[in-house]
Amino acid sequence: MLSPLQCDKGMNAIRRKLPPWVTGLGVIAVLALIVLLVIKATSTANDSPPQTTPGPHGSQPTLETPTPTPTRPLDATIAALVSPSPTPVGTIIPMVRIEQATFAMGDDPKNAWQACNQSGMKCEFNWFSDAQPIHTVKISSFYIDQFEVTNAQYDECVQSGFCSSPASVSSATRTEYYTDPQFANYPVIYVNWQQAQEYCDWRGGRLPTEAEWEVAARGGLEGKAYPWGNDLPTCKDRAGNGARFAGTGCENADTAPVGSYMPNGLHLFDITGNVMEWVGDWYNEFYYASLMAEALNPSGALSGSQRVVRGGGWDSPAYMLRVAMRYRFDPEAGAPDIGFRCVLQR
């Protein structure tokens, strides 16, 4: 058996016998391998975001349908957060990733009450008391629909046999709404809480919690009254603080196409004022006061008789468009001003 010293001497002898061109080829081969590895790594990093797992019925070849055109271009940061979510029948629905966050949830009822009175209404303090105390909440990352669920998207679930039809095919001012193709890109209405939850389940998701909805709706703003800041809302289309709601110049309004109003800081459209939106939580007036400090992913009261609705709708008074405003509604009923959006976690 050769000693290590003898092995080294033998290898050195072999190296001395090799022609210079052989050594050169070895160096070239190593350099080529390094270049290939760098190219592969760069290609992997530039891949598009992964698609979500389809719902319980599997997926078919993607048939991409037109989606609303944003009212302003996506910047590089926001564009990286937008991800397509395929429905079981293949329609692509854009979603926005909300990163894990710690934020102040709720509102000061005194400030909300004063602002309401300043708008010319005779407001009561107890309208805002359930949004207190302002409390710190921790939320894990999730994806949320960039737009409210449309008539066309919901009808795909109905046609699959998984969802039931809305309670009415009309809207506030239109005899035919759900069944009329010209309103395919408008938010679905007259669906109750269970129907909304079933649709999200069909897509492999669920309704957002109150906390998820609020952190997404705030769009990165802390302590502001509305998703766009503190400016009073207007019903003017495409305005930075535009939202369809009941008030001067907004009478006899109805739903608008999804994407009609400027997005918030996370590029979520129609957060307030088109239709109110179901969330997953049971309503409890004193729920916020029961939470521990820095609660992680709170999911609402354990039981109740009403579910929470968020966001304000086309017929809501302006004060209901406040981002922290809570509203309660019978979960077995639908309404012409209530719709929803879904969340996915992956």
N, C-alpha and C positions, 0 to 999 in steps of 0.2 A: 504494500500500500504506500503510495507516494505521500510525502509530507506536503503541507501547504506551500512551503518554500519551493519544493520541486515542481509543484503544479504551476506556480507563477512563472518559474523559469521556462517550463514547457510551452506555456501560452505565449510568452514573449518570443520564443523561437519561431512559433507558428506565424505570429504577426510579422516577423522580419521576412518570412518567406513569401507573404502575400504581395502580389503586384500592386502598385499604387492605384491603378484604375479600379480594382475591386473595392479598395477602401473608399474611393470617391463615390461609387455607386451606393454604398451603404449610407453615406451621409445624405445623398439625394433622396433615398427612400425614406429616411427618417423625417426630412423636411417636408416631403409630400404628405406623409401621414399627419403631421401637425397641421398643415393647411386644411386637409379634409375635416379634421376634428373641429377646427374653428368655424368652417362653413356650416357644418351640421349644427353646432351650438347656436349660431346666429339664426339659422332657419327655424329652429325650435322656439327661440325666444319671440319670433315675429308671428307665430301662429295666432289665429283669431281665438277669442274667448271660447271656452268649451260650451257646448249647448247643454241645456238642462235635460234630465231624463224625462221622456214623455210620460203621459199619464197611464192609468191602469190598463188601457186598451192597446198599448203598443203604438208604433208610428208607421206612417206610410211615406212615400217620397214627398219631400217638401214642395208645397205649392204656395209660393210666397204671394200674399195679397198686398195691395197698396196700403201703406200706412201714412198717417198724417204728416205733412211737411212741417218741421219745426219752424217757429217764427224767427229764430236766429240760429246761426251756425253753432254746432257743438265745438267747444274748445277741446284741446287735446286731452286735458284731464278728465272731462266729462265723457268724451267719446270712449275712453278706455273703460268706463264703467257700464256702458250700454251693452247688453247681451241679448241675443234672440232666444225666445222660449217657444219651442214648437208645441202646438196642440196635438192631441192624438190623431187628428185628421190632417195635420201638416201645416196649418196656418202659422206664420211667424208673428209673434207678439213681442215687441221690444220691452225690455225690462232694464231697470237701473239698479246697480249694486249700491247698497248702503253699508258702508264700513262700520265695524263695531265702534260704539261711541258711548260716552257718558255725557248726559245733557240734563238741563233743568226743565222739567215737565210741569205744566200747569200754568196758572195765571193769578194775578192779583185781582180779586173781585172788585176791590174799590176802584182801581184804575179802569177796569172794564165797564163798571157801572157809570162812572163819570164820563167816559168816552161815549157811551150809549146815549146819555142825556144830552151831551153836546151835539149829537146828530139830530136833535129835534124830537126824539121820541121820549115818552114818559116811561122810563125803565125802572125795574125793580131790582134791588140788590141781590135777592135770592136767585135771580136768573143765572148768576155767575159764581155762586158760592160753592158749587160742586167741583170747580177747577182749582180749588185750594186744598192744602198748601202747595206752594211751589216746592218740588222735591227732586232730588237727584236720582236718575235712573241709568242703569247700564244696559246696553242693548248689544246683542251679538249681531254679526253681519248677516245680511239677507238681501234678496232681490225683490223689487216691487215693480208692478206694471207702470210703464211710463205714461200710459193713458188709461182712462176709465174703460171698462169692458164695454164693447159696442154691441148693437143689435146683431150684426153679422157674426161676431165671434161667439156670442151666447147661442145663437141659432144653430151653430155647428154642433154644440153639445146636445141641443134638443133633437136634431136630426140623427144623432148617434144613438138616441134612446136613453142616454144617461141623465139628461136634465128634463125638467118639465117646462112648458111654455109659460111666459109671463101671464099674470092674472088678467091683463088687458092689452089689446093690440094698439090702443090709442095713446095719445099724450094729452097735455093740457089743452092744446089748440088744434090738434090734428086727429082726425077720425081714424086714419090708417097711419101707423107709426112703425110698429115692430115689423109689420108685414110689407111695408112699402120700401122697395130697393133704394129710393133716394135718401132714406134715413138709415141706411146700413151702417154708416160711420158715426152715428149718434150713440150716446150712452144708453144701454139697456135700462129700462125702468119697470116698475110693477113686478119686481122679483123680491120675494121675502128673504129673510136671513138664511133659511135653510137652502133655498134655491141658489143663493149666491155662494154659500159654502160648498154645495154639491158641484157647482161649476168649477170652483178653484180646485176641488179634489179631483175632478176629471182631468185637470191639467197637471196633477201631481203636486199641488200646492194647498193653500188655505187662505182664509181671510187674514189680514194683518191684525195684530193686537193694537189696542189704543196707543201704547207706547211706541210701537213700530210706525204706526201711521203718523204720530206727531213728530217724531224725530225726522222722518222723511219729509213731512210737510214743511217743517221749519227750513229746510234747505240749507242748513249750516248757520242760520241766524239764531242768536240767543236773545231771549227776552223781548222779541218783537211781536206786535199784535197780529200781523198777517204774514203770509209766506214771502211777501216781497218787501216787508219792512213795516213802517208805521203810517205810511200814506193811506188816507181813506180810500176805499175801493170805488171804482167807477165801472159802469156797465159797458164802456166803450170797447169794442173788439180790438184786439191786438195791443191794448194799452199795457204798460208794465204792471199796473195794478188793476187790470181789467178782470171782471168777474160778473157773470149774469146773476142778478139778484133783484129782489123787490125794492123799488125806490124810485126816485125821480128819474124819469127817462127810461125806466126799465119795466113799466107796467105792461101787462099782457105778454110777458116774455114766456119762453119755453126753453127746452133744452137746445144746446148748440152742438155742432160737430165736435168730437173730441179733438183736442189740440187747438181750440179756438183762442185760448188765452195764454199769455206769456208764461213760460215755465219759471219755477223757482230756481234757487241756486244749485240744485241737484238735477235740474232739467226734467222735473216732473210737471206735467201739464194739468191744468184744470183742477188744482188741489182745492180751490174754493170757488163756489158760485155757479157751477154748471149743474151738477147734482150732488146731493149729500152722499156719503159713502158708508156702507155697512162695515163695521169691524167685528172682530171675533168676540169681544168681551161682553159679559153680562153687565148691565148698568147697576151701579150702587153709588148713591150720593156721597157717601163717606169713605169710599174706597181709598182715595189718596191718603187720607189721614191714617189709614191702617197699615201703610207700607213701612217697612224698615228702611233705614238710611241706605242710599245707594242700592236699591233693589235691582236684582238681575232679572231681566226679561219678564217683568210682571205681566200676567195674562188676565187680570181682571178678577172680579168676584167669583166665588165658586158656584153661585146660583143667583137667580133673580127671575123677574117676570118680563123684563124688557132688555133689549140689546142696545149697545151704543152705536150711534150714527155720528159721523164726523164731516166737517168741511163746509156746511152751508150749501144751499141749492139755489136754483134760479128764482124761487119764490120766497127765499129767506130774507128777513130784514138784514141790513148791513152788519149789525152787531154779531150776528151768528156766523159771519165769515172769519171771526177771530180764530187763529190757528189752534188755540187751546180750548175752544168752546166745545162743550159736551152736549149731546142731545140724545134723548132716549126714544125708542119706538118699539111697537109691538112686533116681535120677531116673526109672527105668523102672517103679517100683512105686508103688502107692497105699496108703493106710492109713486106718483108721477115725478117726484123730485128726489128719489133715492136710487142710486146705483151702487157700484163697488169696483174695486180693483183687487188683484190677488198678489200674494207673496210666495216666494220659493226660498228654501234654504238648502245650500249645497256646499 
